């Protein structure tokens, strides 16, 4: 599992950041308000169907995840903008996958940034929510 898209300087071991402390801070943040801060993965309804995603069914999660509060109850077009998804990617609906447990510090890496910096080539910039790259 990969996690948290911080700015790229955090990836540089010479940047002077305490990466372990940053990872611990991420976990503390998730635990501070599990209802709103817990990490979730947003995928298209088609992708959800191909994974067999259903209530109370565990499916594998890869790629970026985000804190629940940034997407819960929002129109899907806005979720696309917040997350920096391609326009129309969620036109057919979306599936919100809640991680069944938090990753441990050794299960994730600090990654590229908030969604205002595209995490993957070909994706637009988002509106700046935090996100997590869980694709290890």
Beta strands, then each sheet from edge to edge (+ up, - down):
strand 1: 39-44
strand 2: 64-67
strand 3: 94-98
strand 4: 132-133
sheet 1: 3+ 1- 2+ 4-
end
